[in-house]
Amino acid sequence: MTASINECLELQLLEVEMLYSMFPSKGEFCLEDPNALRRVKSYLKNPTGPLPPRIGFVVMVSDYEGEVELQVGFPHNYPNVKLQLFGRSYYLDRKQQMLLNQDLSAYISTFDAGELCVCAAVQWLRDNSGPYFRKSKLFTEPVAKVKIVKITFHRMWIYSHQICRPELRKRIWDCAKRLNLTGFFLTGKPGIICVEGKKEQCEEFWHTIRYPNWKHISCKHAESVQVEGNGDELRLFQTFEELQFESHGNFRHDYHMDLGKFLEFLKQHKSEHIFQMLFGIESKSSGR
């Protein structure tokens, strides 16, 4: 009798090991008593005295339609005796849960004494639980819902005394493109930059272009809003571009920009109000 029990306990440990490999993620396979396996192993090393506590556990079996919590308790002489399993699911009404367990028990009854059956029961649930979910009164939509992702959409308006040097212009361009930002930068005197996109990427852009030695630069205004999705519908600009609005003088010598033309550009992109924030003067079109 003792040898038969020992053999059963060894097979139980083997099946638990297989289940651990099938369900490695936290919460998928949970022992009722975390010390149960250690006690069984200790008993097998010295099989005297009372039998160890039975091994009991829960396996979370899921597919795209729902999830079943399979409750298992090993009798000491399993698999020489039939195993009682019970499946429970919050996605099933009482009738469908009862039918699921009846059919699962009928499937388990086809196994011969001495055969391990929990791994097979798990696979049966994966293959056959879908119709029970769909017939359940609690089933109103697929369990795998689309997760709504929210981001903080950000726009920064940056002012500099000038943006003239080719290497600086290249750095601005490359950084904005790398971070998938849209907007523009106005070269000359003064220099204006607008970037828009995810807040983290805008802030990385701001940090990158300022350091190590760009001192005469400031963020005049910033706008943030939390949105679902990627926020593309909030973009005022479709690309990132370099602007040059030369004044009537010699641009190559003084680099001064025609602010009237810049104001018209802002109006085209519904940003006229930014003009006063950048320059501290009321906006006036170049034709006035």
Backbone as CSV, one residue per row, in Angstrom:
resi,resn,N_x,N_y,N_z,CA_x,CA_y,CA_z,C_x,C_y,C_z
1,MET,0.833,-1.213,0.000,0.000,0.000,0.000,0.862,1.254,0.000
2,THR,1.919,1.257,0.860,2.776,2.435,0.950,3.488,2.694,-0.366
3,ALA,3.988,1.616,-1.005,4.703,1.772,-2.274,3.784,2.373,-3.328
4,SER,2.513,1.948,-3.341,1.559,2.466,-4.312,1.311,3.954,-4.083
5,ILE,1.172,4.352,-2.829,0.973,5.771,-2.510,2.200,6.580,-2.915
6,ASN,3.378,6.053,-2.632,4.602,6.772,-2.993,4.687,6.992,-4.500
7,GLU,4.339,5.961,-5.255,4.376,6.088,-6.706,3.391,7.156,-7.180
8,CYS,2.212,7.181,-6.565,1.212,8.194,-6.928,1.717,9.600,-6.614
9,LEU,2.329,9.767,-5.455,2.829,11.091,-5.078,3.928,11.561,-6.033
10,GLU,4.772,10.644,-6.466,5.824,11.009,-7.419,5.222,11.454,-8.753
11,LEU,4.165,10.759,-9.191,3.493,11.151,-10.430,2.809,12.516,-10.276
12,GLN,2.261,12.777,-9.094,1.638,14.078,-8.850,2.666,15.206,-8.946
13,LEU,3.836,14.982,-8.363,4.899,15.990,-8.459,5.305,16.213,-9.912
14,LEU,5.338,15.147,-10.688,5.686,15.264,-12.106,4.651,16.103,-12.851
15,GLU,3.365,15.873,-12.555,2.326,16.629,-13.260,2.346,18.104,-12.849
16,VAL,2.589,18.364,-11.580,2.694,19.761,-11.135,3.851,20.460,-11.843
17,GLU,4.964,19.752,-12.001,6.110,20.332,-12.706,5.748,20.665,-14.156
18,MET,4.984,19.790,-14.806,4.549,20.056,-16.181,3.630,21.271,-16.232
19,LEU,2.751,21.401,-15.250,1.832,22.541,-15.220,2.584,23.853,-14.995
20,TYR,3.605,23.801,-14.155,4.428,24.999,-13.951,5.066,25.449,-15.267
21,SER,5.507,24.491,-16.071,6.135,24.846,-17.348,5.103,25.371,-18.343
22,MET,3.854,24.906,-18.237,2.791,25.383,-19.123,2.284,26.762,-18.721
23,PHE,2.370,27.077,-17.425,1.834,28.337,-16.907,2.904,29.047,-16.074
24,PRO,3.907,29.615,-16.743,5.022,30.227,-16.007,4.723,31.606,-15.430
25,SER,3.686,32.272,-15.940,3.424,33.643,-15.496,2.779,33.657,-14.112
26,LYS,3.049,34.721,-13.383,2.509,34.866,-12.039,0.987,34.914,-12.078
27,GLY,0.345,34.125,-11.208,-1.102,34.123,-11.122,-1.783,33.089,-11.988
28,GLU,-1.054,32.457,-12.911,-1.672,31.456,-13.782,-1.810,30.104,-13.083
29,PHE,-0.844,29.774,-12.234,-0.861,28.506,-11.497,-0.573,28.821,-10.034
30,CYS,-1.527,28.502,-9.143,-1.384,28.871,-7.731,-1.672,27.664,-6.839
31,LEU,-0.719,27.312,-5.999,-0.919,26.245,-5.019,-1.761,26.758,-3.861
32,GLU,-2.660,25.904,-3.359,-3.431,26.288,-2.177,-2.517,26.423,-0.963
33,ASP,-1.558,25.508,-0.851,-0.581,25.536,0.238,0.810,25.625,-0.385
34,PRO,1.487,26.762,-0.262,2.807,26.915,-0.883,3.832,25.891,-0.401
35,ASN,3.589,25.285,0.778,4.543,24.311,1.329,4.191,22.874,0.981
36,ALA,3.124,22.674,0.214,2.647,21.312,-0.047,3.691,20.470,-0.776
37,LEU,4.324,21.036,-1.797,5.302,20.253,-2.564,6.495,19.874,-1.698
38,ARG,6.947,20.802,-0.877,8.085,20.510,-0.001,7.752,19.385,0.969
39,ARG,6.536,19.377,1.495,6.141,18.341,2.448,6.013,16.976,1.777
40,VAL,5.510,16.969,0.539,5.416,15.696,-0.188,6.810,15.146,-0.470
41,LYS,7.720,16.017,-0.892,9.085,15.569,-1.168,9.767,15.057,0.093
42,SER,9.525,15.715,1.221,10.107,15.259,2.491,9.554,13.896,2.873
43,TYR,8.273,13.707,2.654,7.661,12.410,2.974,8.254,11.302,2.106
44,LEU,8.467,11.587,0.821,9.008,10.564,-0.078,10.433,10.173,0.305
45,LYS,11.186,11.097,0.891,12.533,10.762,1.350,12.493,9.876,2.587
46,ASN,11.451,10.035,3.393,11.326,9.254,4.631,9.849,8.924,4.843
47,PRO,9.337,7.912,4.108,7.891,7.623,4.109,7.411,6.917,5.371
48,THR,7.538,7.602,6.486,7.006,7.078,7.748,6.109,8.140,8.354
49,GLY,5.248,7.734,9.232,4.359,8.694,9.863,3.171,9.024,8.981
50,PRO,2.441,10.075,9.333,1.223,10.427,8.587,1.544,10.911,7.181
51,LEU,0.585,10.756,6.295,0.749,11.228,4.924,0.817,12.761,4.896
52,PRO,1.494,13.311,3.917,1.563,14.774,3.815,0.213,15.337,3.376
53,PRO,0.006,16.629,3.547,-1.232,17.242,3.055,-1.366,17.017,1.550
54,ARG,-2.593,16.904,1.103,-2.804,16.691,-0.329,-2.416,17.953,-1.100
55,ILE,-2.097,17.784,-2.354,-1.732,18.902,-3.221,-2.999,19.463,-3.866
56,GLY,-3.245,20.724,-3.646,-4.384,21.400,-4.272,-3.916,22.672,-4.952
57,PHE,-4.562,23.033,-6.038,-4.117,24.213,-6.777,-5.220,24.717,-7.697
58,VAL,-4.982,25.888,-8.255,-5.890,26.511,-9.216,-5.092,26.850,-10.470
59,VAL,-5.664,26.545,-11.632,-5.053,26.888,-12.918,-5.999,27.836,-13.652
60,MET,-5.477,28.967,-14.111,-6.281,29.922,-14.877,-6.124,29.604,-16.359
61,VAL,-7.193,29.096,-16.961,-7.183,28.699,-18.370,-7.965,29.743,-19.160
62,SER,-7.314,30.409,-20.093,-7.980,31.504,-20.802,-7.788,31.380,-22.302
63,ASP,-8.743,31.962,-23.030,-8.602,32.178,-24.460,-9.169,33.557,-24.760
64,TYR,-9.336,33.889,-26.037,-9.757,35.243,-26.381,-11.209,35.524,-26.007
65,GLU,-11.982,34.479,-25.631,-13.394,34.680,-25.316,-13.679,34.715,-23.821
66,GLY,-12.811,34.159,-23.010,-13.087,34.131,-21.583,-12.010,33.392,-20.815
67,GLU,-12.275,33.177,-19.537,-11.291,32.563,-18.651,-12.005,31.617,-17.693
68,VAL,-11.406,30.445,-17.478,-11.944,29.458,-16.552,-10.921,29.209,-15.451
69,GLU,-11.385,29.262,-14.223,-10.544,28.932,-13.069,-10.752,27.453,-12.762
70,LEU,-9.748,26.637,-13.065,-9.841,25.192,-12.862,-9.294,24.847,-11.485
71,GLN,-10.173,24.324,-10.623,-9.792,23.973,-9.254,-9.523,22.472,-9.182
72,VAL,-8.356,22.128,-8.639,-7.917,20.731,-8.613,-7.446,20.378,-7.207
73,GLY,-7.839,19.205,-6.738,-7.333,18.663,-5.477,-6.941,17.211,-5.677
74,PHE,-5.661,16.894,-5.494,-5.192,15.522,-5.710,-5.509,14.649,-4.494
75,PRO,-6.287,13.562,-4.651,-6.312,12.539,-3.599,-4.915,11.916,-3.498
76,HIS,-4.579,11.371,-2.350,-3.233,10.819,-2.192,-2.948,9.702,-3.192
77,ASN,-3.971,8.970,-3.601,-3.735,7.847,-4.508,-4.115,8.163,-5.958
78,TYR,-4.228,9.459,-6.301,-4.332,9.839,-7.719,-2.954,9.665,-8.349
79,PRO,-2.840,9.095,-9.551,-3.882,8.873,-10.568,-4.509,7.479,-10.567
80,ASN,-4.336,6.726,-9.473,-4.979,5.407,-9.430,-6.484,5.519,-9.220
81,VAL,-6.952,6.692,-8.782,-8.389,6.917,-8.624,-8.784,8.098,-9.499
82,LYS,-10.080,8.169,-9.803,-10.575,9.255,-10.640,-10.416,10.596,-9.924
83,LEU,-10.166,11.597,-10.701,-9.925,12.935,-10.160,-11.176,13.793,-10.307
84,GLN,-11.483,14.545,-9.277,-12.596,15.483,-9.322,-12.058,16.878,-9.662
85,LEU,-12.557,17.438,-10.755,-12.165,18.781,-11.176,-13.390,19.678,-11.174
86,PHE,-13.156,20.957,-10.992,-14.274,21.902,-11.052,-13.804,23.178,-11.731
87,GLY,-14.548,23.589,-12.756,-14.243,24.826,-13.464,-15.227,25.919,-13.093
88,ARG,-14.708,27.092,-12.825,-15.557,28.225,-12.459,-15.149,29.429,-13.290
89,SER,-16.142,30.206,-13.723,-15.833,31.366,-14.551,-16.846,32.474,-14.307
90,TYR,-16.338,33.692,-14.195,-17.215,34.856,-14.062,-17.904,35.190,-15.383
91,TYR,-17.468,34.549,-16.462,-18.046,34.810,-17.772,-19.181,33.843,-18.106
92,LEU,-19.462,32.900,-17.201,-20.504,31.904,-17.441,-21.665,32.096,-16.475
93,ASP,-22.885,31.949,-16.975,-24.017,31.903,-16.060,-24.076,30.510,-15.432
94,ARG,-24.998,30.325,-14.501,-25.035,29.075,-13.732,-25.256,27.856,-14.626
95,LYS,-26.143,27.983,-15.605,-26.452,26.842,-16.470,-25.246,26.424,-17.298
96,GLN,-24.588,27.381,-17.925,-23.448,27.043,-18.777,-22.268,26.530,-17.956
97,GLN,-22.099,27.042,-16.745,-21.029,26.530,-15.885,-21.300,25.080,-15.499
98,MET,-22.567,24.759,-15.207,-22.931,23.381,-14.871,-22.682,22.454,-16.060
99,LEU,-23.084,22.884,-17.268,-22.879,22.059,-18.457,-21.397,21.870,-18.757
100,LEU,-20.617,22.931,-18.573,-19.174,22.830,-18.792,-18.567,21.776,-17.878
101,ASN,-18.929,21.793,-16.598,-18.357,20.839,-15.651,-18.843,19.416,-15.914
102,GLN,-20.086,19.268,-16.342,-20.577,17.932,-16.688,-19.785,17.350,-17.856
103,ASP,-19.568,18.154,-18.876,-18.839,17.667,-20.051,-17.361,17.438,-19.738
104,LEU,-16.804,18.279,-18.883,-15.411,18.078,-18.479,-15.267,16.773,-17.701
105,SER,-16.197,16.506,-16.791,-16.158,15.258,-16.014,-16.314,14.040,-16.922
106,ALA,-17.184,14.166,-17.928,-17.367,13.055,-18.869,-16.075,12.792,-19.638
107,TYR,-15.370,13.854,-19.985,-14.101,13.683,-20.694,-13.058,13.023,-19.796
108,ILE,-12.971,13.451,-18.545,-11.987,12.890,-17.616,-12.276,11.413,-17.342
109,SER,-13.546,11.031,-17.377,-13.908,9.637,-17.083,-13.401,8.666,-18.147
110,THR,-12.984,9.180,-19.300,-12.467,8.299,-20.358,-11.031,7.861,-20.098
111,PHE,-10.366,8.461,-19.103,-8.980,8.099,-18.807,-8.944,6.842,-17.939
112,ASP,-7.967,6.005,-18.189,-7.789,4.794,-17.395,-7.105,5.122,-16.080
113,ALA,-7.295,4.263,-15.099,-6.601,4.416,-13.822,-5.097,4.396,-14.068
114,GLY,-4.393,5.305,-13.407,-2.948,5.406,-13.584,-2.529,6.464,-14.588
115,GLU,-3.494,7.013,-15.339,-3.172,8.052,-16.318,-3.320,9.439,-15.697
116,LEU,-2.337,10.284,-15.905,-2.435,11.682,-15.490,-3.390,12.413,-16.434
117,CYS,-4.214,13.299,-15.880,-5.244,13.890,-16.740,-5.403,15.404,-16.617
118,VAL,-4.695,16.064,-15.705,-4.921,17.500,-15.523,-4.458,18.290,-16.747
119,CYS,-3.287,17.975,-17.276,-2.805,18.688,-18.466,-3.768,18.499,-19.637
120,ALA,-4.320,17.293,-19.753,-5.298,17.035,-20.810,-6.576,17.827,-20.567
121,ALA,-6.989,17.954,-19.290,-8.186,18.731,-18.970,-7.993,20.201,-19.321
122,VAL,-6.792,20.716,-19.079,-6.489,22.102,-19.441,-6.634,22.304,-20.943
123,GLN,-6.090,21.371,-21.713,-6.187,21.495,-23.168,-7.632,21.370,-23.636
124,TRP,-8.408,20.515,-22.973,-9.823,20.372,-23.333,-10.559,21.694,-23.115
125,LEU,-10.274,22.359,-22.011,-10.912,23.652,-21.746,-10.524,24.683,-22.795
126,ARG,-9.266,24.691,-23.178,-8.825,25.638,-24.204,-9.545,25.401,-25.530
127,ASP,-9.757,24.133,-25.845,-10.349,23.791,-27.140,-11.869,23.888,-27.153
128,ASN,-12.511,23.764,-25.986,-13.963,23.579,-25.977,-14.765,24.588,-25.170
129,SER,-14.128,25.515,-24.467,-14.896,26.417,-23.599,-15.613,27.524,-24.370
130,GLY,-15.167,27.822,-25.595,-15.754,28.914,-26.362,-17.265,28.867,-26.488
131,PRO,-17.859,27.737,-26.905,-19.322,27.687,-27.046,-20.071,27.961,-25.743
132,TYR,-19.517,27.554,-24.607,-20.183,27.814,-23.327,-20.202,29.314,-23.030
133,PHE,-19.095,30.009,-23.358,-19.068,31.460,-23.171,-20.111,32.137,-24.057
134,ARG,-20.177,31.712,-25.308,-21.074,32.376,-26.255,-22.543,32.152,-25.923
135,LYS,-22.858,31.011,-25.309,-24.249,30.719,-24.950,-24.641,31.313,-23.599
136,SER,-23.675,31.778,-22.846,-23.953,32.311,-21.515,-24.696,33.635,-21.600
137,LYS,-25.624,33.859,-20.685,-26.352,35.125,-20.634,-25.433,36.275,-20.230
138,LEU,-24.304,35.940,-19.620,-23.366,36.976,-19.189,-22.441,37.403,-20.313
139,PHE,-22.495,36.661,-21.416,-21.582,36.949,-22.530,-22.194,38.032,-23.409
140,THR,-21.644,39.228,-23.352,-22.170,40.337,-24.151,-21.179,40.833,-25.175
141,GLU,-19.889,40.589,-24.944,-18.867,41.039,-25.881,-17.606,40.241,-25.633
142,PRO,-16.706,40.170,-26.597,-15.461,39.436,-26.394,-14.708,39.956,-25.183
143,VAL,-14.081,39.045,-24.473,-13.348,39.426,-23.268,-12.143,40.283,-23.610
144,ALA,-11.518,39.969,-24.737,-10.309,40.706,-25.111,-10.696,42.080,-25.642
145,LYS,-10.878,43.022,-24.746,-11.270,44.371,-25.122,-10.051,45.159,-25.578
146,VAL,-10.312,46.104,-26.447,-9.234,46.972,-26.896,-8.868,47.916,-25.759
147,LYS,-7.633,47.885,-25.370,-7.187,48.748,-24.285,-7.049,50.175,-24.791
148,ILE,-7.709,51.090,-24.096,-7.653,52.497,-24.488,-6.352,53.100,-23.965
149,VAL,-5.551,53.578,-24.890,-4.268,54.165,-24.531,-4.408,55.684,-24.517
150,LYS,-3.989,56.287,-23.427,-4.032,57.744,-23.320,-2.613,58.294,-23.305
151,ILE,-2.435,59.417,-23.985,-1.147,60.100,-23.965,-1.381,61.569,-23.629
152,THR,-0.320,62.246,-23.261,-0.384,63.692,-23.090,0.199,64.339,-24.333
153,PHE,-0.692,64.991,-25.103,-0.239,65.695,-26.305,0.276,67.065,-25.882
154,HIS,1.413,67.456,-26.451,2.120,68.643,-25.972,2.550,69.499,-27.160
155,ARG,2.539,70.815,-26.944,3.041,71.736,-27.972,3.865,72.812,-27.276
156,MET,5.055,73.076,-27.796,5.958,74.061,-27.197,6.281,75.149,-28.217
157,TRP,6.253,76.401,-27.735,6.628,77.560,-28.553,7.905,78.140,-27.956
158,ILE,8.974,78.086,-28.715,10.316,78.398,-28.209,10.876,79.618,-28.944
159,TYR,11.458,80.520,-28.169,12.006,81.764,-28.723,13.515,81.802,-28.511
160,SER,14.226,82.222,-29.547,15.671,82.418,-29.440,16.043,83.732,-30.115
161,HIS,17.124,84.330,-29.644,17.589,85.580,-30.252,17.874,85.391,-31.738
162,GLN,18.410,84.221,-32.075,18.672,83.948,-33.481,18.912,82.458,-33.698
163,ILE,18.605,81.998,-34.906,18.948,80.643,-35.346,19.567,80.802,-36.728
164,CYS,20.883,80.782,-36.776,21.576,81.070,-38.032,22.585,79.995,-38.424
165,ARG,23.343,79.498,-37.467,24.445,78.597,-37.793,23.929,77.296,-38.423
166,PRO,24.548,76.839,-39.502,24.099,75.615,-40.182,24.085,74.393,-39.271
167,GLU,25.095,74.269,-38.396,25.142,73.085,-37.533,23.998,73.089,-36.516
168,LEU,23.584,74.292,-36.074,22.459,74.382,-35.143,21.152,74.033,-35.845
169,ARG,20.992,74.529,-37.049,19.787,74.215,-37.814,19.690,72.716,-38.085
170,LYS,20.807,72.089,-38.374,20.811,70.637,-38.611,20.444,69.876,-37.338
171,ARG,20.937,70.346,-36.197,20.642,69.676,-34.935,19.148,69.752,-34.617
172,ILE,18.549,70.906,-34.847,17.113,71.068,-34.611,16.326,70.123,-35.518
173,TRP,16.676,70.129,-36.787,15.974,69.300,-37.769,16.086,67.812,-37.426
174,ASP,17.303,67.355,-37.185,17.525,65.932,-36.918,16.808,65.478,-35.653
175,CYS,16.837,66.313,-34.625,16.219,65.938,-33.352,14.702,65.833,-33.489
176,ALA,14.084,66.787,-34.161,12.629,66.754,-34.343,12.203,65.542,-35.162
177,LYS,12.950,65.237,-36.211,12.617,64.087,-37.048,12.772,62.782,-36.270
178,ARG,13.835,62.694,-35.488,14.085,61.468,-34.716,12.968,61.209,-33.714
179,LEU,12.403,62.258,-33.149,11.378,62.120,-32.116,9.955,62.151,-32.678
180,ASN,9.840,62.165,-34.006,8.527,62.137,-34.662,7.668,63.339,-34.260
181,LEU,8.287,64.509,-34.207,7.579,65.736,-33.865,7.232,66.503,-35.136
182,THR,6.129,67.214,-35.091,5.772,68.111,-36.185,5.895,69.545,-35.697
183,GLY,5.861,70.489,-36.646,6.010,71.898,-36.299,6.917,72.591,-37.299
184,PHE,7.738,73.505,-36.794,8.621,74.262,-37.685,9.716,74.920,-36.863
185,PHE,10.730,75.426,-37.565,11.641,76.378,-36.937,11.928,77.491,-37.933
186,LEU,11.844,78.710,-37.431,12.047,79.919,-38.222,13.489,80.366,-38.031
187,THR,14.261,80.337,-39.105,15.665,80.720,-38.996,15.824,82.231,-39.125
188,GLY,16.953,82.719,-38.644,17.256,84.141,-38.704,17.111,84.797,-37.346
189,LYS,16.832,86.104,-37.361,16.659,86.892,-36.144,15.249,87.481,-36.147
190,PRO,14.414,87.143,-35.166,14.633,86.145,-34.110,14.444,84.728,-34.649
191,GLY,14.772,83.748,-33.816,14.545,82.354,-34.180,13.376,81.797,-33.378
192,ILE,12.465,81.143,-34.056,11.277,80.589,-33.403,11.196,79.098,-33.716
193,ILE,10.854,78.321,-32.700,10.659,76.881,-32.888,9.309,76.491,-32.298
194,CYS,8.569,75.682,-33.020,7.358,75.064,-32.483,7.458,73.567,-32.714
195,VAL,7.296,72.793,-31.650,7.259,71.338,-31.780,5.999,70.824,-31.101
196,GLU,5.423,69.765,-31.662,4.212,69.172,-31.097,4.267,67.664,-31.273
197,GLY,3.702,66.968,-30.283,3.703,65.507,-30.272,3.529,65.023,-28.844
198,LYS,3.998,63.825,-28.552,3.919,63.311,-27.195,4.758,64.174,-26.257
199,LYS,4.245,64.360,-25.044,4.916,65.262,-24.107,6.343,64.822,-23.826
200,GLU,6.554,63.521,-23.642,7.894,63.033,-23.324,8.877,63.363,-24.441
201,GLN,8.411,63.265,-25.689,9.301,63.521,-26.813,9.564,65.013,-26.984
202,CYS,8.552,65.842,-26.713,8.773,67.294,-26.758,9.788,67.721,-25.702
203,GLU,9.656,67.158,-24.512,10.584,67.519,-23.441,11.993,67.029,-23.739
204,GLU,12.099,65.867,-24.376,13.425,65.387,-24.772,14.039,66.311,-25.821
205,PHE,13.221,66.773,-26.760,13.696,67.729,-27.768,14.220,68.994,-27.090
206,TRP,13.447,69.525,-26.152,13.816,70.753,-25.446,15.140,70.582,-24.710
207,HIS,15.294,69.448,-24.063,16.535,69.186,-23.328,17.719,69.046,-24.290
208,THR,17.487,68.356,-25.409,18.584,68.069,-26.336,19.125,69.322,-27.000
209,ILE,18.238,70.192,-27.471,18.729,71.355,-28.219,19.320,72.420,-27.302
210,ARG,18.906,72.459,-26.052,19.418,73.494,-25.135,20.852,73.229,-24.710
211,TYR,21.164,71.976,-24.526,22.471,71.646,-23.960,23.428,71.229,-25.067
212,PRO,24.739,71.523,-24.890,25.329,72.016,-23.636,25.441,73.535,-23.514
213,ASN,25.245,74.296,-24.605,25.648,75.704,-24.492,24.722,76.691,-25.201
214,TRP,23.459,76.345,-25.425,22.542,77.316,-26.023,21.872,78.082,-24.885
215,LYS,22.341,79.297,-24.639,21.902,80.059,-23.469,20.720,80.980,-23.772
216,HIS,20.725,81.619,-24.933,19.708,82.629,-25.228,18.507,81.979,-25.908
217,ILE,17.812,81.171,-25.127,16.648,80.456,-25.646,15.675,80.250,-24.494
218,SER,14.378,80.336,-24.771,13.383,80.154,-23.714,12.099,79.603,-24.309
219,CYS,11.386,78.854,-23.491,10.069,78.350,-23.892,9.035,79.390,-23.464
220,LYS,8.430,80.060,-24.430,7.489,81.137,-24.139,6.101,80.620,-23.764
221,HIS,5.745,79.477,-24.301,4.390,78.969,-24.047,4.366,77.471,-24.323
222,ALA,3.586,76.747,-23.519,3.423,75.304,-23.722,1.962,74.938,-23.502
223,GLU,1.489,73.987,-24.277,0.104,73.525,-24.192,0.107,72.014,-24.030
224,SER,-0.739,71.504,-23.126,-0.828,70.062,-22.905,-2.289,69.654,-22.785
225,VAL,-2.595,68.485,-23.324,-3.936,67.925,-23.166,-3.821,66.409,-23.234
226,GLN,-4.553,65.724,-22.353,-4.540,64.260,-22.357,-5.603,63.761,-23.333
227,VAL,-5.193,62.864,-24.215,-6.102,62.375,-25.252,-5.985,60.863,-25.372
228,GLU,-7.015,60.258,-25.954,-6.971,58.841,-26.284,-6.355,58.682,-27.671
229,GLY,-5.541,57.662,-27.831,-4.896,57.436,-29.119,-3.581,58.172,-29.214
230,ASN,-3.202,58.569,-30.430,-1.891,59.190,-30.639,-1.936,60.711,-30.707
231,GLY,-3.142,61.305,-30.676,-3.258,62.754,-30.665,-3.027,63.428,-32.001
232,ASP,-2.958,62.659,-33.091,-2.660,63.255,-34.395,-3.705,64.286,-34.821
233,GLU,-4.942,64.111,-34.351,-5.990,65.054,-34.760,-5.779,66.443,-34.157
234,LEU,-4.903,66.555,-33.154,-4.640,67.851,-32.523,-3.470,68.596,-33.160
235,ARG,-2.774,67.949,-34.057,-1.599,68.591,-34.650,-2.020,69.765,-35.536
236,LEU,-1.317,70.880,-35.378,-1.526,72.040,-36.245,-0.676,71.949,-37.507
237,PHE,0.353,71.111,-37.456,1.294,71.002,-38.568,1.417,69.530,-38.966
238,GLN,1.503,69.287,-40.244,1.562,67.917,-40.744,2.983,67.381,-40.838
239,THR,3.959,68.273,-40.901,5.362,67.874,-41.009,6.187,68.771,-40.097
240,PHE,7.491,68.579,-40.127,8.401,69.511,-39.471,9.219,70.176,-40.574
241,GLU,9.202,71.511,-40.606,9.843,72.211,-41.714,10.645,73.414,-41.226
242,GLU,11.563,73.838,-42.071,12.348,75.044,-41.812,11.721,76.202,-42.578
243,LEU,11.548,77.347,-41.892,10.947,78.532,-42.502,11.985,79.645,-42.621
244,GLN,11.874,80.409,-43.701,12.671,81.625,-43.866,11.769,82.696,-44.464
245,PHE,11.518,83.746,-43.692,10.738,84.883,-44.177,11.660,86.101,-44.182
246,GLU,12.442,86.234,-45.260,13.443,87.294,-45.301,12.790,88.674,-45.331
247,SER,13.417,89.606,-44.631,12.972,90.997,-44.714,13.467,91.582,-46.034
248,HIS,13.111,92.825,-46.294,13.480,93.435,-47.570,14.956,93.806,-47.631
249,GLY,15.642,93.755,-46.488,17.065,94.057,-46.487,17.872,92.878,-47.000
250,ASN,19.160,92.922,-46.774,20.061,91.863,-47.221,20.084,90.766,-46.167
251,PHE,19.384,89.683,-46.419,19.255,88.614,-45.425,20.607,88.000,-45.083
252,ARG,21.469,87.884,-46.061,22.757,87.241,-45.810,23.612,88.031,-44.826
253,HIS,23.325,89.318,-44.700,24.142,90.135,-43.805,23.497,90.335,-42.435
254,ASP,22.181,90.542,-42.369,21.591,90.844,-41.059,20.660,89.744,-40.534
255,TYR,20.233,88.819,-41.376,19.436,87.652,-40.974,18.097,88.011,-40.334
256,HIS,17.598,89.244,-40.504,16.337,89.610,-39.874,15.152,89.045,-40.657
257,MET,14.162,88.580,-39.893,12.981,87.978,-40.485,11.873,89.011,-40.651
258,ASP,11.019,88.791,-41.629,9.829,89.610,-41.831,8.732,89.045,-40.927
259,LEU,8.494,89.703,-39.805,7.533,89.192,-38.835,6.103,89.268,-39.349
260,GLY,5.842,90.166,-40.287,4.508,90.223,-40.884,4.186,88.935,-41.630
261,LYS,5.158,88.442,-42.384,4.961,87.177,-43.093,4.814,86.022,-42.104
262,PHE,5.558,86.105,-41.022,5.458,85.055,-40.007,4.071,85.057,-39.370
263,LEU,3.524,86.259,-39.133,2.175,86.351,-38.575,1.155,85.720,-39.518
264,GLU,1.288,85.968,-40.799,0.368,85.365,-41.757,0.465,83.838,-41.716
265,PHE,1.675,83.346,-41.541,1.869,81.895,-41.424,1.141,81.358,-40.191
266,LEU,1.240,82.074,-39.069,0.551,81.645,-37.853,-0.961,81.645,-38.051
267,LYS,-1.470,82.660,-38.750,-2.909,82.716,-39.004,-3.373,81.506,-39.804
268,GLN,-2.578,81.101,-40.769,-2.939,79.946,-41.594,-3.029,78.666,-40.767
269,HIS,-2.321,78.642,-39.640,-2.311,77.455,-38.782,-3.033,77.707,-37.456
270,LYS,-3.950,78.684,-37.465,-4.822,78.950,-36.316,-4.029,79.210,-35.041
271,SER,-2.949,79.961,-35.174,-2.075,80.218,-34.027,-1.727,81.696,-33.891
272,GLU,-2.588,82.569,-34.367,-2.299,83.998,-34.331,-2.070,84.500,-32.906
273,HIS,-2.775,83.896,-31.937,-2.668,84.352,-30.548,-1.260,84.181,-29.983
274,ILE,-0.462,83.314,-30.594,0.886,83.054,-30.095,1.812,84.244,-30.364
275,PHE,1.485,85.058,-31.364,2.367,86.152,-31.765,2.673,87.076,-30.586
276,GLN,1.636,87.450,-29.835,1.850,88.345,-28.697,2.652,87.653,-27.599
277,MET,2.438,86.356,-27.408,3.197,85.626,-26.388,4.680,85.584,-26.729
278,LEU,4.983,85.491,-28.021,6.380,85.406,-28.438,7.081,86.758,-28.397
279,PHE,6.367,87.807,-28.835,7.035,89.094,-29.034,6.539,90.203,-28.115
280,GLY,5.444,89.947,-27.380,4.946,90.949,-26.453,4.280,92.126,-27.117
281,ILE,3.853,91.967,-28.373,3.172,93.048,-29.084,1.914,92.499,-29.721
282,GLU,0.938,93.373,-29.950,-0.298,92.960,-30.596,-0.005,92.530,-32.020
283,SER,-0.713,91.493,-32.482,-0.486,90.999,-33.834,-1.046,91.965,-34.856
284,LYS,-0.256,92.229,-35.885,-0.684,93.052,-37.016,-0.209,92.373,-38.288
285,SER,-1.075,92.266,-39.252,-0.674,91.621,-40.495,0.291,92.507,-41.248
286,SER,1.071,91.920,-42.162,2.098,92.666,-42.880,1.518,93.700,-43.810
287,GLY,0.215,93.596,-44.143,-0.378,94.548,-45.068,-0.868,95.799,-44.397
288,ARG,-0.823,95.880,-43.071,-1.343,97.052,-42.370,-0.272,98.108,-42.190
